[in-house]
Amino acid sequence: MKFLITISALILLLLSSWSSVADDHHDPDFDDFLECLTDEFKNNPSFSNEVYTPINSSYASILRFSIQNLRFDTPSTPKPLVIITPKQESEIPPVIYCAKENGMEIRTRSGGHDYEGLSYVSKIPFVVLDLINFSQVTVDAEAKTAWVQSGATLGSLYYSIAEKSQTLGFPAGVCPTIGVGGHLSGGGYGTIMRKYGLAADNVIDARIVDVNGKILDRQSMGEDLFWAIRGGGGASFGVILSWKLQLVDVPANVTVFTIDRTLEQNATQLLHKWQYIAHNFDKDLFVRVILTRMNSNQDNGRNYTIRASFNSLFLGGIDRLLPIMQESFPELGLVREDCVEMSWIQSILYFAGFPIDSREILLNRTQPSVRYFKAKSDYVQDPIPEYGLEGLWRLFYEAEAAEAVLILSPYGGRMDEIPASSIPFPHRAGNLYKIQHLVYWEDAQAQNSDSYINWIRRVYSYMAPYVSKLPRSAYINYRDLDIGVNNENGGTSYPQASIWGFKYFNNNFDRLVRVKTAADPENFFKNEQSIPSLLSQWKD
């Protein structure tokens, strides 16, 4: 049987490589782990087809399939010693049991979009629990709800909703390959958040496997744990299997537009004005700004200029949108010819950069291209002055900024109305907009990765006077290990974890720690930025 062959072969492999991966205080017995799985699944021999070790010919392809950042696909990147791709809920509790019994760490992966690769990278010997087979979506259009498994992508969720109704949607992100599990457990932004809040605000039930292997729903897990997994990072608390979503109403026709303006077309002044008004727009109107560098055609002595793309979704038709824009933001100069009416599902394709009539592409789990990147996040509570923006442009003229992007997403509307303690995600009223800082680079530049990472750190440092303070807030779904990490062995104190914890969760961090201590007291589910247990810091 394939599984028994895997066990014996793995022992030889580990004996030769043990010294490079073992930790003096963490000596898991991998042979015993696989023997444990064999015993647990002795009545389910087909489970062997869901277990991959480095000696399996398909191990590398399974690992790489959901890697979305090439920074974590290098020869020196720590690799899992086992990848498991379960197909049934009942297969996950035995994996947790065997990992606990044999000192193995579990990393759960849904779409692989964790910006720091934490769902498939660890310095401690580990197992990847890959939920790629947990991809079912069941939509009840009459009840306006959907059950979606954690391994499904946002694209497949949107596709399934549109198959049942043209006037229902869901307020989640614009990238269709993102896994539902990680997205919902961190909050989840989208183009209709000003109308309906975050994805996590619209979760009404969930199923999770806890540290004891029990499968729980909202009623059996209790309101504290249900609160924690909707924005607090689900990987700290268990393996989330599926989510029940409250779908939202969208009109049969929405309107989109993208207007590009360069510095020579008053982009600085337009962006400065946008900061004062975008959060006060009608709830149906979302206008974000995407900042990039482009070659300059002007005779100004500069090789580059900055392009500000005003990228918008309006939940309504052109005839209602134009008066709103003419009254609120006439300086942008929006005219009817800039606007396109389409269905909500077509707007999903539009924002993802796909042809609007190619709905089936939403079912594709792979991105058109996977690159190296580093990201950071910020929240802006007071408009950045024009001179502050001009200083930012100077950083964009540096060599490493060729493929840098800043995405500014406005708040206001429903985001201002939901209390900061409603779910762990705290960044609500008082914020004008969120910034996602991104810098990309290609394979040919990989040897200079440090220079790109240093560039975005300089941008982050430059922005400090203009963004939130005490704490300088960050968004957990834009994971950033620069802002603080736990100890590798898991024995992390509350003060140490607070360094990053309050940046992600503000005052909600304390409640998350209490929930973690009750749900997973020995801190089995852990990573570099997992919620600590107050009981485990003295044991590990």
HELIX and SHEET records of a PDB file:
HELIX    1   1 LYS A    2  VAL A   21  1                                  20    
HELIX    2   2 PHE A   30  GLU A   40  1                                  11    
HELIX    3   3 PRO A   45  GLU A   50  5                                   6    
HELIX    4   4 TYR A   59  PHE A   65  1                                   7    
HELIX    5   5 LEU A   70  PHE A   72  5                                   3    
HELIX    6   6 GLU A   89  GLU A   91  5                                   3    
HELIX    7   7 ILE A   92  GLU A  101  1                                  10    
HELIX    8   8 LEU A  154  LYS A  164  1                                  11    
HELIX    9   9 VAL A  180  GLY A  186  1                                   7    
HELIX   10  10 MET A  193  TYR A  196  1                                   4    
HELIX   11  11 ALA A  200  ASN A  202  5                                   3    
HELIX   12  12 ARG A  218  MET A  221  1                                   4    
HELIX   13  13 GLU A  223  ILE A  229  1                                   7    
HELIX   14  14 GLY A  234  SER A  236  5                                   3    
HELIX   15  15 LEU A  263  GLN A  265  5                                   3    
HELIX   16  16 ALA A  267  ILE A  277  1                                  11    
HELIX   17  17 ALA A  278  ASN A  280  5                                   3    
HELIX   18  18 ILE A  318  SER A  328  1                                  11    
HELIX   19  19 PRO A  330  LEU A  332  5                                   3    
HELIX   20  20 ARG A  336  ASP A  338  5                                   3    
HELIX   21  21 TRP A  344  ALA A  352  1                                   9    
HELIX   22  22 ARG A  359  LEU A  363  5                                   5    
HELIX   23  23 GLU A  386  PHE A  396  1                                  11    
HELIX   24  24 ALA A  399  GLU A  403  5                                   5    
HELIX   25  25 ARG A  414  GLU A  417  1                                   4    
HELIX   26  26 ASP A  443  ASN A  448  5                                   6    
HELIX   27  27 SER A  449  MET A  463  1                                  15    
HELIX   28  28 ALA A  464  TYR A  466  5                                   3    
HELIX   29  29 ILE A  476  TYR A  478  5                                   3    
HELIX   30  30 LEU A  481  ILE A  483  5                                   3    
HELIX   31  31 TYR A  494  PHE A  505  1                                  12    
HELIX   32  32 ASN A  506  ASN A  508  5                                   3    
HELIX   33  33 PHE A  509  ALA A  519  1                                  11    
HELIX   34  34 SER A  536  TRP A  538  5                                   3    
SHEET    1   A 4 VAL A  51  TYR A  52  0                                        
SHEET    2   A 4 VAL A  82  ILE A  84 -1                                        
SHEET    3   A 4 PHE A 126  ASP A 130  1                                        
SHEET    4   A 4 GLU A 105  ARG A 109  1                                        
SHEET    1   B 5 VAL A 137  ASP A 140  0                                        
SHEET    2   B 5 THR A 145  GLN A 149 -1                                        
SHEET    3   B 5 VAL A 239  GLN A 246 -1                                        
SHEET    4   B 5 VAL A 203  VAL A 209 -1                                        
SHEET    5   B 5 ILE A 215  LEU A 216 -1                                        
SHEET    1   C 2 LEU A 168  GLY A 169  0                                        
SHEET    2   C 2 VAL A 248  ASP A 249 -1                                        
SHEET    1   D 7 VAL A 340  MET A 342  0                                        
SHEET    2   D 7 VAL A 254  THR A 262 -1                                        
SHEET    3   D 7 TYR A 304  PHE A 314 -1                                        
SHEET    4   D 7 LEU A 285  ASN A 295 -1                                        
SHEET    5   D 7 ALA A 404  PRO A 410 -1                                        
SHEET    6   D 7 TYR A 433  TRP A 441 -1                                        
SHEET    7   D 7 TYR A 372  VAL A 380 -1                                        
END                                                                             
